[in-house]
């Protein structure tokens, strides 16, 4: 099963508590982070799990610093998401043409 996106849920209590959930292999959402009273912390953790690109103060994408090979500054949390394998398309066979005389 492919890795699912992380989502944020509220516990429904007062004061508000936020959990970060991720779908498990059985199809049931499990708590990965929380409960946390700060929505920004929960959003940061969800972005880290989803592989969201980091942004500068101006809102532009942040670049990776090549001098730090163990951390990728271009993504929130410092880890880039894994690349998906692409499927190769089958090559279509050409039809033989016959000439009429």
Beta strands, then each sheet from edge to edge (+ up, - down):
strand 1: 7-10
strand 2: 18-23
strand 3: 29-36
sheet 1: 1+ 2- 3+
end
